[in-house]
Amino acid sequence: MTHNRPFAQVDVFSAIPYRGNPVAVILEADDLPDEEMARIANWTNLSETTFVLSPTDPSADYRLRIFTPHRELPFAGHPTLGSAAAWLDAGGRPRNEGRIVQECGAGLVDIRRGADSTAGSTETLSFRSPERLRSGPLEESFVQQIAEALHVDRSEILDHQWADNGPGWAAVRLSSAAQVLDLRPDFSAIPDAKLGVVGAHPPEHEHEYEVRAFVPGVGVAEDPVTGSLNASVAQWLIGAGLAPASYTATQGTALGRAGVITISHEDESIWVGGATTVCFRGTAFA
């Protein structure tokens, strides 16, 4: 049955509204058919559109379904934080103070509110990274294809890793943030790639790393700011001793955005956080 449902569009991972990554969130979506969710996500044409439903697990506060313009994902980072912000903004009250539990295709995901969160439109939120579904080094033939797509010599890829916590990420590390920002890739030979690229900022920089996310396989040439990728990259880099236990990364610079992602390794878990701002509130006719 078609009717008006609460709707929000939330900017994620930037303290400056409209400089992060937007997600469309439709609440009260329990009776919305799968094909209608997919059609709406294709129409919004954002990297992700989410639908908030009643949980099936009694320990969860809500259930989330996440769609790109072309397919459903079991988990994604910026939709997780943006949907939690929209749910709180619409009056959602977690079962446990300061801790939200999201049910999704990847299982239960813990989300916590930052100390500087407010009752207004802006929230600082972090999610506990789910375990990777796939890790370990990439196949050498794939690394060579990636080097060709990035227009870099194979020797310039310092490290590589499967970093898949749901979307299917592969990741490579280059020598510097400047090299990452200079990339002008061509993925025509590997059109289904979901690739993250990371490089270190110079020591005097405010943040430690620059990240870019290329996802032509889901209809998004480059994602502005990507929570799932930063989560799995942090698991890789910190686990391998290549990064400190806590750091901040920037993403979206090449697209004119100002994304900042906070990473923290605590009690054997990686927490990924950032600012969220509810930019639009209204209703969706669905």
Phi and psi in degrees as a GROMACS rama.xvg file:
@    title "Ramachandran Plot"
@    xaxis  label "Phi"
@    yaxis  label "Psi"
@TYPE xy
-85.4133  130.972  THR-2
-158.806  177.18  HIS-3
-79.5483  133.786  ASN-4
-125.442  147.043  ARG-5
-59.4621  140.238  PRO-6
-137.833  144.516  PHE-7
-143.192  151.135  ALA-8
-120.162  124.522  GLN-9
-119.189  135.025  VAL-10
-92.9833  130.251  ASP-11
-122.983  141.667  VAL-12
74.0148  27.3012  PHE-13
-149.044  133.856  SER-14
-75.5739  -10.2291  ALA-15
-104.435  110.703  ILE-16
-54.0653  141.308  PRO-17
71.91  16.5638  TYR-18
-119.832  6.97492  ARG-19
-106.791  -134.583  GLY-20
-124.171  120.838  ASN-21
-81.7262  148.84  PRO-22
-135.565  137.364  VAL-23
-90.548  132.802  ALA-24
-126.657  120.954  VAL-25
-107.907  120.814  ILE-26
-94.6818  167.314  LEU-27
55.4621  49.421  GLU-28
-103.375  20.4765  ALA-29
-56.2802  -41.2015  ASP-30
-97.7054  15.0659  ASP-31
-83.8297  122.773  LEU-32
-64.9247  152.892  PRO-33
-55.1111  -44.5788  ASP-34
-65.7934  -29.4028  GLU-35
-73.0364  -38.486  GLU-36
-59.3986  -46.4145  MET-37
-63.2155  -39.5303  ALA-38
-66.25  -41.9517  ARG-39
-63.5421  -44.1229  ILE-40
-63.7229  -37.9416  ALA-41
-65.079  -36.4145  ASN-42
-73.8286  -40.7643  TRP-43
-63.5987  -30.9112  THR-44
62.4395  22.8644  ASN-45
-87.9546  166.306  LEU-46
-60.4731  -34.8935  SER-47
-145.385  147.643  GLU-48
-127.382  136.883  THR-49
-120.675  159.544  THR-50
-132.341  124.088  PHE-51
-97.4222  125.381  VAL-52
-127.731  168.658  LEU-53
-66.45  143.422  SER-54
-74.348  154.109  PRO-55
-100.232  -19.2354  THR-56
-93.9337  126.736  ASP-57
-65.2576  -16.1886  PRO-58
-88.5836  -6.69819  SER-59
-91.9792  151.861  ALA-60
-85.9029  -31.3045  ASP-61
-162.339  168.319  TYR-62
-113.037  141.427  ARG-63
-124.885  134.013  LEU-64
-115.328  137.062  ARG-65
-123.919  123.915  ILE-66
-124.268  135.437  PHE-67
-85.2678  179.125  THR-68
-60.7949  -15.1029  PRO-69
-126.767  -15.0126  HIS-70
-161.141  167.325  ARG-71
-92.6057  143.487  GLU-72
-112.42  144.183  LEU-73
-72.6845  -26.0835  PRO-74
-159.511  147.698  PHE-75
-157.542  147.315  ALA-76
-78.0454  -54.7569  GLY-77
-68.2785  -31.9524  HIS-78
-64.7532  -32.8301  PRO-79
-62.8163  -49.5144  THR-80
-69.6575  -41.2768  LEU-81
-65.5684  -37.6409  GLY-82
-69.7625  -38.4991  SER-83
-62.5315  -40.7426  ALA-84
-63.7816  -42.5102  ALA-85
-65.6732  -40.3596  ALA-86
-63.7994  -44.0236  TRP-87
-64.8941  -42.8009  LEU-88
-62.6413  -31.1829  ASP-89
-85.1417  5.55953  ALA-90
103.406  7.13384  GLY-91
-62.4407  139.103  GLY-92
-124.478  115.436  ARG-93
-67.3935  151.755  PRO-94
-63.5612  -33.0025  ARG-95
-117.946  128.48  ASN-96
-57.5016  128.269  GLU-97
79.2606  -1.2096  GLY-98
-136.331  125.238  ARG-99
-109.447  140.436  ILE-100
-117.662  117.72  VAL-101
-101.178  131.69  GLN-102
-97.1538  131.693  GLU-103
-152.373  -174.062  CYS-104
-62.0522  -22.4879  GLY-105
-90.3329  2.93527  ALA-106
108.791  -146.144  GLY-107
-97.3287  133.059  LEU-108
-122.154  124.461  VAL-109
-81.8919  138.495  ASP-110
-130.373  135.355  ILE-111
-124.616  152.153  ARG-112
-91.1884  141.401  ARG-113
-77.3452  161.69  GLY-114
-64.8696  -24.3077  ALA-115
-97.2199  12.3075  ASP-116
-65.7941  151.376  SER-117
-122.316  173.705  THR-118
-86.3967  -0.477858  ALA-119
-90.7964  -144.124  GLY-120
-81.3979  -17.6653  SER-121
-105.057  131.268  THR-122
-129.743  143.402  GLU-123
-103.381  117.579  THR-124
-129.29  152.228  LEU-125
-137.256  145.989  SER-126
-116.506  147.712  PHE-127
-79.969  124.252  ARG-128
-64.679  131.958  SER-129
-68.8806  162.062  PRO-130
-66.3004  147.808  GLU-131
-70.1186  140.912  ARG-132
-82.3785  -23.9783  LEU-133
-149.343  134.505  ARG-134
-141.469  -172.315  SER-135
94.2494  167.902  GLY-136
-67.139  153.197  PRO-137
-74.2404  158.321  LEU-138
-65.9677  139.592  GLU-139
-60.1318  -36.0784  GLU-140
-63.7071  -35.9662  SER-141
-70.0257  -39.663  PHE-142
-60.5481  -40.8396  VAL-143
-63.4638  -41.2096  GLN-144
-62.9442  -39.9711  GLN-145
-63.1257  -44.746  ILE-146
-58.2341  -42.5858  ALA-147
-66.1426  -40.0634  GLU-148
-65.8791  -35.2179  ALA-149
-83.8172  -8.16351  LEU-150
60.9142  44.1448  HIS-151
-125.688  158.492  VAL-152
-71.7843  146.224  ASP-153
-54.5598  -35.0239  ARG-154
-67.0073  -16.3444  SER-155
-81.7777  -11.1356  GLU-156
-85.8977  105.231  ILE-157
-75.8926  -38.1864  LEU-158
-148.854  161.595  ASP-159
-153.279  157.154  HIS-160
-166.675  143.814  GLN-161
-70.9539  132.194  TRP-162
-133.603  52.9775  ALA-163
-99.7043  109.877  ASP-164
-114.439  23.2546  ASN-165
145.765  -55.4183  GLY-166
-71.7144  -22.5463  PRO-167
103.837  29.001  GLY-168
-68.1661  139.693  TRP-169
-111.704  152.715  ALA-170
-140.804  146.149  ALA-171
-132.863  152.734  VAL-172
-114.909  127.23  ARG-173
-103.75  176.355  LEU-174
-74.9627  -25.5517  SER-175
-154.424  158.535  SER-176
-63.2673  -36.2583  ALA-177
-60.7785  -40.8235  ALA-178
-66.2316  -39.1567  GLN-179
-60.9611  -44.5527  VAL-180
-69.8519  -24.9228  LEU-181
-80.8362  -8.65388  ASP-182
-62.7069  137.365  LEU-183
-131.738  76.6736  ARG-184
-76.1859  163.47  PRO-185
-135.354  107.627  ASP-186
-98.7334  21.8578  PHE-187
-62.0451  -28.5141  SER-188
-82.6223  -21.3683  ALA-189
-133.396  67.5634  ILE-190
-66.9323  -17.2941  PRO-191
-95.149  8.16664  ASP-192
-65.128  146.099  ALA-193
-128.008  95.1514  LYS-194
-120.564  130.149  LEU-195
-105.426  141.249  GLY-196
-127.127  132.039  VAL-197
-130.923  143.165  VAL-198
-149.557  150.054  GLY-199
-81.1741  137.495  ALA-200
-72.2129  159.584  HIS-201
-63.9287  157.565  PRO-202
-54.9947  -31.1242  PRO-203
-80.4605  -5.10226  GLU-204
-73.7832  151.724  HIS-205
-65.4967  -30.0068  GLU-206
-119.578  160.151  HIS-207
-87.2983  -36.3879  GLU-208
-136.633  155.188  TYR-209
-112.635  134.789  GLU-210
-125.236  141.468  VAL-211
-130.604  148.284  ARG-212
-129.335  118.443  ALA-213
-111.174  121.712  PHE-214
-136.022  57.7166  VAL-215
-61.0103  -24.9777  PRO-216
-67.2459  -17.6492  GLY-217
-114.164  18.3998  VAL-218
83.4903  14.7793  GLY-219
-125.266  108.389  VAL-220
-59.2529  -47.1419  ALA-221
-145.395  127.431  GLU-222
-84.2899  134.105  ASP-223
-63.6756  -52.2286  PRO-224
-145.607  128.933  VAL-225
-128.541  108.375  THR-226
-69.4383  -44.0768  GLY-227
-63.0074  -42.5751  SER-228
-64.1497  -46.9324  LEU-229
-62.3317  -33.758  ASN-230
-63.5671  -51.4244  ALA-231
-72.8845  -32.3195  SER-232
-64.4344  -40.0575  VAL-233
-63.6019  -42.0711  ALA-234
-59.0918  -40.6433  GLN-235
-67.6786  -56.5071  TRP-236
-65.8456  -45.0537  LEU-237
-67.9485  -42.6106  ILE-238
-62.0617  -32.0335  GLY-239
-90.1596  1.1454  ALA-240
74.4842  19.8697  GLY-241
-93.8801  -8.62145  LEU-242
-142.754  153.108  ALA-243
-68.8812  167.615  PRO-244
-67.003  -24.3265  ALA-245
-136.093  136.079  SER-246
-161.407  171.16  TYR-247
-122.824  145.423  THR-248
-124.72  150.921  ALA-249
-108.215  148.777  THR-250
-152.946  150.679  GLN-251
94.3087  -3.77921  GLY-252
-55.8482  -42.3535  THR-253
-67.0353  -17.2937  ALA-254
-105.281  9.01404  LEU-255
79.6106  17.1757  GLY-256
-98.8592  174.8  ARG-257
-135.499  56.5347  ALA-258
-77.1166  137.546  GLY-259
-132.837  125.487  VAL-260
-116.348  128.765  ILE-261
-99.354  128.553  THR-262
-115.716  134.99  ILE-263
-143.921  127.911  SER-264
-99.0712  112.083  HIS-265
-136.515  128.056  GLU-266
50.2704  48.028  ASP-267
69.703  11.0558  GLU-268
-121.915  148.621  SER-269
-98.9533  125.92  ILE-270
-107.455  134.778  TRP-271
-120.973  122.54  VAL-272
-139.204  171.214  GLY-273
175.706  174.79  GLY-274
-77.0677  145.914  ALA-275
-131.989  140.037  THR-276
-132.424  124.784  THR-277
-76.4155  110.187  VAL-278
-93.8743  -32.147  CYS-279
-133.298  139.075  PHE-280
-128.115  145.241  ARG-281
176.86  -148.23  GLY-282
-130.131  149.358  THR-283
-110.823  131.621  ALA-284
-87.4349  98.1263  PHE-285
